[in-house]
């Protein structure tokens, strides 16, 4: 708690603090007697406790500092108990007063026996709202406290004769074991309302609006610029996607109880400007904010706006089929990722992911009379790809395949599967023309430039959030890329901007080796109201780092590991004794998992444990590499007294050792909600879902007008 917060105490709390200051210095009995009377007066009213100091956590009780005497003579704390939550058995080492503001709590006193063990002393004491009791080494100092209710929150106001969060104390087990303990205080996470967030978006100030739910609930309703940032992956994603630790972050959910734990976890990771969206998704709606469905909505709505403003030409699926049947002079370019193209594609089409289009089109359609048709799965990448070629001055007639492979399927036309056609290298003469035209587009859009020296300065900048992206293909990136640049193929960066760069208002810096792809991508990102720069003058030696990007990670928690061979032996001998939990993605779990493993989500950990059969004697956690499992293990240890082990090397090590796997959704301890089922992916989508998706996209321009925070413009 800052000094400024302490100076801004509510009048009732300030009066109480003044009373304590007047009696501190008397003997303990007098302080306890007079302090108890003052505390009764304070908790007789329930209109003064700050909201931030009354927030429950779904798993743990919270201890919020309300006031700390400058000389550490006393401290005032709010204890917030979620349903059924409790403390360990603990001591205080100083006098204390406990007053119940809301709900009720139950306290069990303990005494040491002759053999050093602990036993309960006396009857449990139930404290109702308005009552005050005292603790101290002279009265009995070892106890355990828990919420008397399993269906509601209880809040106690505690006063201690020291800075209790900084005191060296102890926790105990019933067999007499003693462990050192320092409680600290729970950070008070402030709230930010709809109007404050909206003002930041309109003013272009940096803000990361993070929806920490799983992707499927996120896709049902969220603010336009809310990036999906699942609670279960915070440690994996934070340092890469939120590179500046003092960037303003606003965390939200829709009442699932994930926002506060996520905000606290971000605080633990070193982020200093974290707040909660007041009311979450429902509060945004109630305040008049527009809510959007689906994923990557800023990019998709921008694509619809481009078509609306530029009247991007398109052809229907039957029209394109007729051109194919008549063997007309056409070439079909698929602007999606290569893996999407391989899953399903338009007959005869060639994979040319979005940012490659302007660089490769002249090789693929050297005859200016050849009609170029650009497709994706739905609409956005078809529109952006088509308009990219038109904007870049490609001489050919260019059209989008209206509604992509969805439209093709709805027209009952056949798709190809497993194709591998791809673009050829660009001739130098064509590259030069494409680079000239792409640079002109970037200049017209207002893209800023950097030279190598200025790039070095930005690498050292800590005032703003800076994202550095290499726009080239993943293969080129792996062969060599500039230091500190992440791989973000240009078409996908335009398609998934809020996922690559969740801090709205940040600086985005792009690099390539050809002068085409970065400029073309930048001209779109700038029109999406981003602050975009392209690095000029990079030399071959600047692409000096080979291999894949490596995320910066916090130190993983220390865990007890189990080897593949030992786990295999245990499972063969007594499989019912093990709760084997797999925290990989739902998609990967269904592809392969260890026989007997349960799919589980970290965001629903307590509920997942309840799904396991009786008789579990220990838990074993895994995921692809067991990196995420290590972080989950720390959470699980707070929910169980059973041993918690992590599979060394994860499921990948199990597979590498030649152990058997199974597939399918065989054991689901959590629902498969970590990925939203996109109506434009895969080959088994219902026609109704595909048509509903298209209808939704058609309405995005009107939704943008209602929202009003986007700042998009079209050149």
C-alpha positions in Angstrom: 0.0 0.0 0.0 1.5 3.3 -1.0 1.8 6.4 1.2 -0.6 8.2 -1.1 -3.2 5.5 -0.5 -2.7 5.7 3.2 -3.3 9.5 3.1 -6.6 8.9 1.3 -8.2 6.7 4.0 -12.0 6.8 4.2 -13.2 9.0 7.0 -14.3 6.1 9.2 -11.1 4.3 8.8 -9.1 7.5 9.4 -11.0 8.1 12.7 -10.2 4.5 13.7 -6.5 4.9 13.0 -6.5 8.1 15.0 -8.0 6.3 17.9 -5.4 3.6 17.7 -2.6 6.1 17.6 -3.9 7.7 20.8 -3.8 4.4 22.8 -0.7 2.8 21.4 2.0 3.0 24.1 -0.3 1.8 26.9 0.1 -1.7 28.3 -1.2 -4.6 26.1 -4.4 -5.1 28.1 -5.4 -1.5 27.8 -4.6 -1.4 24.1 -6.6 -4.5 23.5 -9.6 -3.3 25.6 -9.8 0.2 24.1 -8.8 -1.0 20.6 -11.6 -3.6 20.6 -14.2 -0.9 21.5 -13.0 1.3 18.6 -13.0 -1.7 16.2 -16.6 -2.5 17.2 -17.6 1.0 16.2 -15.8 0.7 12.9 -17.3 -2.6 11.8 -20.8 -1.4 12.9 -20.8 0.4 9.6 -20.2 -1.2 6.1 -19.7 1.8 3.9 -16.0 2.5 4.2 -14.0 -0.5 3.0 -12.4 0.1 -0.4 -13.7 -2.2 -3.1 -10.2 -3.2 -4.0 -9.7 -4.5 -0.4 -12.8 -6.7 -0.5 -12.1 -8.8 -3.6 -12.1 -12.6 -3.0 -9.8 -15.0 -4.8 -11.4 -18.2 -6.1 -8.8 -20.4 -4.4 -7.1 -18.5 -1.5 -8.0 -16.1 1.2 -6.7 -12.6 0.7 -5.0 -10.3 3.2 -5.2 -6.6 2.1 -3.3 -3.9 4.0 -5.6 -1.0 4.9 -3.1 1.0 7.1 0.4 0.5 8.3 1.7 2.8 11.1 4.8 4.6 9.9 6.7 3.3 12.9 5.3 -0.2 12.4 3.6 -0.1 15.8 0.4 -1.5 14.3 -1.3 -2.5 11.1 -4.9 -2.8 9.9 -5.8 -5.5 7.5 -8.9 -6.8 5.7 -9.1 -10.6 5.5 -11.3 -11.7 2.6 -12.5 -15.3 2.6 -14.0 -16.9 -0.4 -16.6 -19.7 0.2 -15.0 -22.4 2.3 -11.5 -21.0 2.4 -9.2 -21.3 5.4 -5.8 -20.4 6.8 -3.2 -22.9 7.8 -2.6 -23.3 11.5 -0.5 -20.3 12.4 0.7 -17.9 15.1 1.0 -14.1 15.3 3.7 -13.4 17.9 2.0 -10.0 18.7 -1.4 -8.9 20.1 -4.3 -8.8 17.6 -7.9 -7.9 17.3 -10.3 -9.6 14.9 -13.6 -8.0 14.0 -16.1 -9.4 11.5 -17.4 -6.9 9.0 -19.4 -9.3 6.7 -20.4 -12.9 7.0 -18.9 -15.1 9.7 -15.7 -17.0 10.4 -14.8 -19.9 12.7 -11.6 -20.1 14.7 -10.0 -23.2 16.2 -7.4 -22.6 18.9 -4.6 -25.1 19.3 -2.2 -26.0 22.1 1.0 -28.1 22.1 0.9 -31.5 23.8 3.7 -33.0 25.9 5.1 -34.8 22.9 5.2 -31.6 20.8 2.1 -32.4 18.7 -0.8 -29.9 18.3 -4.3 -30.6 19.5 -7.4 -28.4 19.4 -8.1 -26.5 22.6 -11.7 -25.7 23.5 -14.7 -25.4 21.3 -14.6 -23.7 17.9 -15.5 -20.0 18.1 -17.9 -18.6 15.6 -17.6 -14.9 14.9 -20.6 -13.2 13.5 -20.6 -9.8 11.8 -20.1 -7.1 14.4 -18.2 -9.2 17.0 -14.6 -8.6 18.0 -12.1 -11.1 19.7 -8.5 -10.8 20.7 -5.4 -12.9 20.2 -1.9 -12.6 21.6 0.9 -14.8 22.9 -0.5 -14.2 26.4 -4.0 -15.2 25.5 -3.3 -18.1 23.1 -1.7 -17.4 19.8 -1.9 -20.5 17.6 -5.2 -21.0 15.7 -6.7 -21.8 12.4 -9.5 -19.7 10.8 -11.9 -20.4 8.0 -15.0 -19.0 6.4 -18.1 -20.2 8.1 -20.0 -20.3 4.8 -19.5 -22.4 1.7 -21.6 -20.2 -0.5 -20.6 -16.6 0.2 -17.7 -14.3 1.1 -16.8 -13.3 4.6 -14.6 -10.3 5.5 -12.8 -9.7 8.8 -11.0 -6.5 9.8 -7.8 -7.4 11.8 -5.6 -5.2 13.8 -2.1 -6.3 14.9 0.5 -4.8 17.2 3.2 -4.7 14.4 3.5 -4.6 10.6 2.0 -8.1 10.5 2.8 -8.8 6.8 6.5 -8.3 7.5 6.7 -10.3 10.7 8.6 -13.6 10.9 5.9 -16.1 12.1 5.2 -19.8 11.9 2.8 -22.2 10.4 2.2 -25.7 12.0 1.1 -29.2 11.1 -0.8 -31.3 13.6 2.2 -33.6 14.1 4.1 -30.6 15.4 6.2 -29.6 12.4 7.0 -25.9 12.3 7.7 -23.9 9.1 8.8 -20.2 9.0 6.1 -18.0 7.5 5.9 -14.3 6.4 2.5 -13.5 5.1 3.1 -10.3 3.2 0.0 -8.5 1.8 -2.2 -9.0 -1.2 -1.8 -6.2 -3.8 -4.9 -4.1 -4.1 -5.7 -4.1 -7.8 -7.6 -1.0 -8.8 -10.6 -0.8 -11.1 -10.9 1.0 -14.4 -14.3 1.8 -15.9 -15.6 1.7 -19.4 -15.2 5.5 -19.8 -11.6 5.5 -18.7 -10.7 2.6 -21.1 -12.6 4.2 -23.9 -10.8 7.5 -23.4 -7.4 5.8 -23.6 -8.3 4.0 -26.8 -9.6 7.2 -28.4 -6.5 9.2 -27.3 -4.1 6.6 -28.6 -2.5 6.0 -25.2 -1.0 2.6 -24.6 -3.4 0.1 -23.0 -3.5 -3.7 -23.0 -7.1 -4.9 -22.6 -6.6 -8.6 -21.7 -9.5 -11.1 -21.7 -8.1 -13.9 -19.5 -10.9 -16.4 -20.2 -10.3 -19.4 -22.4 -10.7 -18.7 -26.2 -14.2 -20.1 -26.6 -15.9 -18.0 -24.0 -13.8 -15.0 -25.2 -15.2 -15.6 -28.7 -18.8 -15.3 -27.4 -18.6 -11.7 -26.4 -15.7 -9.2 -25.7 -14.8 -5.6 -26.4 -13.3 -4.9 -29.8 -9.6 -4.6 -28.7 -9.7 -7.2 -25.9 -6.9 -9.6 -26.7 -7.4 -13.2 -25.6 -4.8 -13.9 -23.0 -5.8 -17.1 -21.1 -5.0 -17.3 -17.4 -3.5 -20.7 -17.8 -0.7 -19.4 -20.1 0.2 -16.1 -18.4 3.8 -17.1 -17.4 4.4 -18.5 -20.9 3.0 -15.4 -22.8 3.5 -12.4 -20.6 7.1 -11.3 -21.2 6.9 -11.8 -25.0 3.5 -10.2 -25.6 3.8 -7.5 -22.8 7.4 -6.5 -23.1 7.2 -3.3 -21.0 6.6 -4.1 -17.4 5.0 -0.7 -16.6 2.6 -0.7 -19.6 -1.1 -0.1 -18.5 -2.9 -3.4 -18.4 -6.6 -3.9 -17.8 -7.7 -7.4 -17.1 -11.3 -8.7 -17.6 -13.5 -11.8 -17.5 -17.2 -12.2 -17.4 -17.7 -13.2 -13.8 -15.7 -16.5 -14.0 -13.4 -15.4 -11.2 -10.2 -15.4 -13.3 -9.6 -11.7 -13.6 -8.3 -11.1 -10.1 -6.0 -14.2 -10.0 -4.6 -13.2 -13.4 -4.0 -9.6 -12.3 -2.2 -10.8 -9.2 -0.1 -13.2 -11.2 0.9 -10.3 -13.6 1.7 -8.3 -10.5 4.0 -11.1 -9.3 5.7 -11.2 -12.7 6.7 -7.5 -12.2 3.9 -5.6 -14.0 3.2 -2.4 -12.1 0.2 -0.9 -13.8 -2.4 -3.6 -13.6 -6.1 -3.0 -13.1 -9.4 -4.8 -13.4 -12.2 -3.8 -15.8 -15.1 -2.6 -13.7 -17.8 -5.2 -14.1 -15.9 -7.2 -16.7 -17.7 -8.0 -20.0 -21.1 -7.4 -18.4 -20.0 -4.1 -17.0 -18.8 -3.0 -20.5 -22.1 -3.8 -22.0 -24.1 -2.1 -19.2 -22.0 1.1 -19.6 -23.0 1.2 -23.3 -19.9 -0.5 -24.8 -20.2 -2.6 -27.9 -19.4 -6.3 -27.7 -18.1 -8.5 -30.5 -18.2 -12.2 -31.3 -15.5 -14.4 -32.7 -11.7 -14.0 -32.7 -9.3 -11.5 -34.3 -12.2 -9.1 -34.6 -10.2 -5.9 -35.1 -8.6 -7.3 -38.2 -11.8 -8.9 -39.6 -13.8 -5.7 -39.1 -11.0 -3.7 -40.7 -11.2 -6.0 -43.7 -14.9 -5.5 -44.0 -14.3 -1.7 -43.8 -11.7 -1.9 -46.6 -14.2 -3.7 -48.9 -16.9 -1.2 -48.0 -14.8 1.8 -48.7 -12.8 0.5 -51.7 -15.4 -1.7 -53.3 -12.9 -4.5 -53.5 -13.9 -6.6 -56.6 -15.0 -10.2 -55.9 -16.3 -13.2 -57.7 -18.8 -15.8 -56.4 -17.8 -19.5 -56.0 -20.0 -20.5 -59.1 -18.4 -17.8 -61.1 -14.9 -19.0 -60.3 -15.9 -22.6 -60.9 -17.1 -21.6 -64.3 -13.8 -19.9 -65.1 -12.0 -23.1 -64.1 -14.3 -25.3 -66.2 -13.9 -23.0 -69.2 -10.1 -23.1 -68.7 -9.9 -19.3 -68.7 -6.7 -17.5 -68.2 -6.7 -17.3 -64.4 -4.5 -18.1 -61.4 -5.9 -18.7 -57.9 -3.7 -17.6 -55.0 -4.5 -18.8 -51.5 -3.6 -16.2 -48.9 -3.8 -18.4 -45.8 -1.1 -20.1 -43.9 0.5 -23.1 -45.7 -0.9 -25.6 -43.1 -4.5 -24.2 -43.7 -4.0 -24.5 -47.5 -2.9 -28.1 -47.1 -6.0 -28.9 -45.1 -8.3 -27.8 -47.9 -7.9 -25.6 -51.0 -9.6 -24.5 -54.2 -8.8 -26.8 -57.1 -5.6 -25.7 -58.8 -4.8 -22.9 -56.3 -1.3 -22.0 -55.2 -0.3 -21.2 -51.6 0.9 -17.6 -51.4 0.4 -16.3 -47.8 -0.8 -12.7 -47.6 2.4 -10.7 -47.3 4.0 -12.7 -50.2 1.3 -11.7 -52.7 2.8 -8.5 -54.0 6.3 -10.0 -54.1 5.3 -13.2 -55.9 2.3 -12.2 -58.1 4.4 -11.2 -61.2 6.1 -14.6 -61.3 2.8 -16.4 -61.0 0.9 -14.2 -63.5 3.5 -12.7 -65.8 0.8 -12.1 -68.5 -1.0 -8.9 -67.5 -4.2 -10.3 -68.9 -4.2 -13.2 -66.5 -6.9 -12.7 -63.9 -5.7 -13.2 -60.3 -8.2 -14.6 -57.8 -7.3 -14.4 -54.2 -9.0 -16.7 -51.6 -8.9 -17.5 -48.0 -11.2 -19.5 -45.7 -13.8 -16.7 -45.2 -13.5 -13.1 -46.2 -10.7 -11.0 -44.5 -7.6 -12.3 -46.1 -9.2 -12.6 -49.5 -10.2 -8.9 -49.2 -6.9 -7.7 -47.9 -4.9 -9.8 -50.3 -6.9 -8.6 -53.3 -6.7 -5.0 -52.3 -3.0 -5.4 -51.6 -2.4 -6.3 -55.2 -4.6 -3.6 -56.5 -3.0 -1.0 -54.2 0.5 -2.2 -55.2 -0.3 -1.6 -58.9 -0.2 -5.1 -60.2 -1.3 -4.8 -63.8 -3.5 -7.9 -63.8 -7.2 -7.8 -63.1 -7.6 -9.0 -59.5 -10.7 -10.3 -57.6 -11.4 -11.9 -54.3 -13.1 -15.3 -54.1 -16.2 -14.0 -52.3 -16.6 -15.8 -49.0 -13.6 -18.1 -49.6 -13.7 -21.8 -49.0 -16.9 -21.3 -46.9 -18.6 -19.9 -50.0 -17.1 -22.7 -52.1 -18.5 -25.3 -49.7 -21.9 -23.7 -49.4 -22.1 -23.8 -53.2 -21.6 -27.6 -53.0 -18.4 -27.4 -54.9 -15.5 -29.8 -54.3 -12.3 -28.8 -52.5 -8.9 -30.3 -52.8 -6.9 -31.7 -49.8 -3.3 -32.2 -49.1 -1.9 -30.0 -51.9 1.6 -28.6 -51.8 1.7 -26.1 -54.6 3.7 -23.0 -53.6 5.2 -19.8 -55.0 8.6 -19.7 -56.9 11.4 -17.3 -56.0 11.0 -13.7 -57.1 13.1 -12.4 -60.0 15.2 -9.4 -59.0 13.6 -7.2 -61.6 10.1 -8.0 -60.3 11.3 -7.5 -56.7 12.6 -4.0 -57.5 9.2 -3.0 -59.0 7.3 -4.5 -56.1 9.6 -2.8 -53.6 9.1 0.6 -55.3 5.3 0.2 -55.3 5.2 -1.1 -51.7 7.3 1.8 -50.4 5.0 4.3 -52.2 2.0 2.6 -50.4 3.7 2.8 -47.0 4.6 6.5 -47.5 1.0 7.3 -48.6 -0.3 5.7 -45.4 2.1 7.6 -43.2 4.4 4.7 -42.2 7.5 5.9 -40.4 11.1 4.9 -41.2 14.0 3.8 -39.1 17.7 3.3 -40.0 20.0 0.8 -38.3 21.2 3.4 -35.7 17.7 4.4 -34.8 16.7 0.7 -34.5 19.5 0.3 -31.9 18.1 3.3 -30.0 14.6 1.7 -29.9 16.0 -1.6 -28.6 17.1 0.4 -25.6 13.9 2.4 -25.2 11.9 1.7 -22.0 9.4 4.5 -22.2 7.1 2.9 -24.7 6.1 -0.6 -25.6 8.0 -1.7 -28.7 7.2 -4.8 -30.8 9.8 -6.0 -33.4 8.5 -8.3 -36.1 10.3 -10.1 -39.0 7.6 -10.2 -41.7 9.2 -12.9 -43.9 8.2 -16.6 -44.1 8.9 -18.9 -41.1 11.6 -20.7 -43.1 13.5 -17.5 -43.9 13.2 -16.4 -40.3 14.7 -19.7 -39.1 17.6 -19.3 -41.5 18.5 -16.0 -40.0 16.7 -12.9 -38.5 17.6 -9.7 -36.8 18.2 -9.9 -33.0 15.1 -9.4 -30.9 12.7 -9.7 -33.9 9.9 -12.2 -33.6 8.5 -14.1 -36.5 5.2 -12.7 -37.7 4.5 -13.5 -41.4 2.8 -10.3 -42.7 -0.5 -11.7 -43.7 -1.0 -13.3 -40.2 0.1 -10.1 -38.4 -2.6 -8.2 -40.2 -5.1 -11.0 -39.6 -4.2 -11.5 -35.8 -2.8 -8.1 -34.8 -4.2 -8.0 -31.3 -2.7 -11.4 -30.5 0.8 -10.5 -31.8 0.7 -7.0 -30.2 -1.9 -6.8 -27.5 -0.8 -3.4 -26.2 -2.9 -1.0 -28.2 -1.0 2.2 -28.9 2.4 0.5 -28.9 5.1 1.1 -31.5 5.3 -1.7 -34.1 8.6 -2.1 -36.0 8.8 -4.3 -39.1 11.7 -5.8 -41.0 12.3 -7.8 -44.2 15.1 -8.5 -46.6 13.3 -7.3 -49.8 11.6 -4.0 -49.2 8.2 -5.4 -50.2 6.7 -7.4 -47.4 7.4 -5.1 -44.5 6.1 -2.0 -46.4 3.0 -3.7 -47.6 2.2 -5.0 -44.1 3.0 -1.7 -42.6 0.6 0.2 -44.9 -2.2 -2.0 -43.6 -1.3 -1.8 -39.9 -1.0 2.0 -40.2 -4.6 2.2 -41.5 -5.6 0.1 -38.5 -4.4 3.1 -36.4 -1.1 1.6 -35.3 2.2 3.5 -34.8 4.2 1.6 -37.4 7.8 1.8 -38.5 9.8 0.0 -41.2 13.6 -0.6 -40.9 15.6 0.5 -43.9 19.1 -0.5 -44.9 19.4 -3.8 -43.3 22.3 -5.8 -44.6 22.7 -9.6 -44.8 24.9 -9.6 -41.7 22.0 -8.0 -39.7 20.1 -11.3 -40.1 22.5 -13.0 -37.7 20.3 -15.0 -35.4 19.3 -18.5 -36.6 16.5 -20.7 -35.3 13.1 -20.2 -33.8 12.1 -17.4 -31.4 12.6 -18.2 -27.8 10.1 -16.7 -25.3 11.5 -15.0 -22.2 10.1 -16.9 -19.3 10.1 -16.4 -15.5 12.0 -19.0 -13.6 9.8 -22.1 -13.4 8.8 -23.4 -10.0 10.8 -26.2 -8.4 8.9 -29.4 -8.7 9.3 -33.1 -8.0 9.7 -34.9 -11.3 9.0 -38.5 -12.4 10.7 -40.2 -15.2 9.0 -41.8 -18.2 10.1 -45.3 -17.2 8.9 -44.9 -13.6 5.5 -43.5 -14.6 5.1 -46.4 -17.1 5.8 -48.9 -14.3 3.4 -47.2 -11.9 0.6 -47.0 -14.4 1.1 -50.7 -15.3 1.0 -51.7 -11.6 -1.8 -49.5 -10.2 -3.3 -47.0 -12.7 -6.2 -46.2 -10.4 -3.9 -44.6 -7.9 -2.7 -41.8 -10.2 -4.4 -38.7 -11.3 -2.6 -38.2 -14.6 -3.5 -34.6 -15.8 -2.6 -33.4 -19.3 -2.5 -29.6 -19.6 -1.7 -29.5 -23.3 -4.2 -27.8 -25.7 -7.4 -29.6 -26.4 -6.5 -30.1 -30.0 -3.2 -31.7 -29.1 -4.8 -33.9 -26.4 -7.2 -35.3 -28.9 -4.3 -36.0 -31.3 -2.4 -38.0 -28.8 -2.0 -38.4 -25.0 -0.7 -40.9 -22.5 -3.3 -43.7 -22.0 -5.3 -42.8 -18.9 -4.4 -39.1 -19.0 -7.2 -36.6 -18.3 -7.4 -33.4 -20.2 -7.5 -30.4 -17.8 -7.5 -26.7 -17.9 -5.5 -24.7 -15.4 -8.3 -22.1 -15.4 -10.7 -24.8 -14.1 -8.2 -26.7 -11.9 -10.4 -27.2 -8.8 -13.3 -28.3 -10.9 -11.1 -30.7 -12.9 -9.9 -32.4 -9.7 -13.5 -33.1 -8.8 -14.0 -35.1 -12.0 -11.3 -37.6 -11.2 -12.4 -41.0 -9.8 -12.0 -41.8 -6.1 -8.8 -43.6 -5.0 -6.3 -41.2 -6.4 -3.2 -41.2 -4.2 -0.9 -38.8 -6.1 -1.0 -36.5 -9.1 1.2 -36.6 -12.1 1.1 -33.5 -14.5 2.2 -33.4 -18.1 1.8 -31.3 -21.3 3.9 -31.3 -24.5 7.2 -30.4 -22.8 5.9 -30.2 -19.2 6.9 -26.5 -19.1 3.3 -25.4 -18.4 2.8 -28.3 -16.1 5.5 -27.0 -13.9 3.6 -23.8 -13.3 0.3 -25.6 -12.8 2.0 -27.9 -10.2 2.5 -24.8 -8.0 -1.2 -24.1 -8.2 -2.2 -27.7 -7.5 -0.1 -27.9 -4.4 -2.3 -25.3 -2.8 -5.4 -27.4 -3.5 -4.3 -30.8 -2.3 -2.2 -32.5 0.4 -1.4 -35.4 -2.0 2.0 -35.6 -3.7 2.3 -33.7 -7.0 4.8 -34.8 -9.6 5.6 -33.5 -13.1 6.6 -35.9 -15.9 10.2 -35.1 -16.9 10.2 -33.9 -20.6 6.4 -34.2 -20.8 4.4 -36.2 -23.3 7.0 -35.5 -25.9 9.5 -37.5 -23.8 6.9 -40.3 -23.4 6.5 -40.5 -27.2 10.2 -40.3 -27.8 10.7 -43.3 -25.5 8.4 -45.3 -27.7 5.6 -45.6 -25.2 2.0 -46.1 -26.3 -0.4 -43.2 -26.8 -4.2 -42.9 -27.4 -6.2 -40.3 -29.2 -9.6 -38.7 -29.0 -11.5 -36.9 -26.2 -11.3 -40.0 -24.0 -11.1 -38.4 -20.5 -12.2 -34.8 -20.1 -11.7 -33.3 -16.6 -12.3 -29.9 -18.2 -14.5 -28.9 -21.1 -12.8 -28.4 -24.5 -13.1 -24.6 -24.4 -9.5 -23.5 -24.8 -10.0 -23.2 -28.6 -13.0 -21.6 -30.3 -14.4 -23.8 -33.1 -13.9 -21.6 -36.2 -16.6 -22.1 -38.8 -14.0 -21.6 -41.5 -11.5 -24.2 -40.4 -11.6 -27.9 -41.0 -13.8 -29.9 -43.3 -16.8 -30.9 -41.2 -18.5 -27.6 -40.4 -22.3 -27.3 -40.6 -23.7 -25.2 -43.4 -25.8 -23.2 -40.9 -22.6 -22.3 -38.9 -20.7 -21.2 -42.0 -23.6 -19.1 -43.2 -24.1 -17.5 -39.8 -20.4 -16.6 -39.7 -20.7 -14.9 -43.1 -23.8 -13.0 -41.9 -21.8 -11.9 -38.9 -18.9 -10.6 -40.9 -21.3 -8.6 -43.1 -22.5 -6.7 -40.0 -19.1 -5.7 -38.7 -18.9 -2.3 -40.4 -22.1 -1.3 -38.6 -20.7 -2.6 -35.3 -17.5 -0.5 -35.8 -19.7 2.6 -36.2 -21.4 1.8 -32.9 -18.2 1.1 -31.1 -16.4 4.2 -32.3 -13.0 3.4 -30.7 -11.1 1.9 -33.7 -9.6 4.9 -35.5 -9.3 3.0 -38.7 -8.9 4.9 -41.9 -8.6 3.8 -45.6 -6.2 5.4 -48.0 
